[in-house]
Amino acid sequence: MPQKLSAAARRRKAARDKAYAMTPARRAKKADAQRRRRKAGSAAKGKDWDHKDNRWETPKANRGNHGQGTKKEGKRNYKIKKR
């Protein structure tokens, strides 16, 4: 369900989201997931790579720290392969 934002708020949110998506940690996660997806082929179809559990999960299961909420998640829990 999309948020109901004014045009100005929508632009500010887009800028914030873009800035967050381009941080080094997010870029590393995206690159890692792309490499894994290319390697996995059809096994990854319709699934997302969970950097914490190191396995393919449905997008629904790969949200909110498996029911624990996002406050308990920390950067040290994520495993990203360095190239």
N, C-alpha and C positions, 0 to 999 in steps of 0.2 A: 504494500500500500504506500503510495508516494506521499511525501510530506506536503502539506499545504503551506507554501512559502510565498512571500511577495517576490517580485522580480529582483529587487535589490538583495534580499536575503538569499535567494537562489544563486545569484552571482557570487556572493560572499562564500556561501557553502561550497560551490564548485571550486573556488580558489583554494579553500582550506583542504578539500578532498584531494585536489591535484597536488598540493604541497606535501600532504601526508603520503600520497602514493609514490612520490618521487624521492622519499627519504632513502638513504643507503640501505637500511634494513628491509624496507618494503621492496626495493628494486632487487635485492639479493634473493628474497623469497620468491618473487615473480620469476626471476631467471632460473632458479633452482626448480621450480614447478614446471617451467617450460622444458627444461632438459629432461626431467623425469617423464613428462608426458610424451615427448618424442621417443624415449627409450621404451616406455611401457606399451605404446600402441593401443590396441583395442581394449586392453585390461583397464585403462583409465577412462574409458568412454562414459561421460555423464558423472564423473567423480572429481573430487578435488584432493590435492595432496595435503595431508595433515602434517605440518612440520613438527608438531609436538610428538605425535604417536608414530611418525614415519610409516604411514600407510595411506592407501587411497580410501577416502570416505565420501559418502554422499554429501552434497553441499549442506543439507539439513543437519547432518550429524557433525559437520565441521564448523559449528558455530557455538559461541558461548561457553567454551570450556566444558563441554559435556554436562551441562546442567549446573555447573559450579559458579557460573558467572565469569565475567572478564576481569574482575579485580584481582583474583588469585593468579592470573596468568602473568608470567614474567618473561623477560627477554631471554633469560638463561635456560628456559624450558624448550626453546625452539632449536632444532638441529638443522642448520643450513650448510650444505656442502660448499666449501670454498673451492673455487676453480683453480 
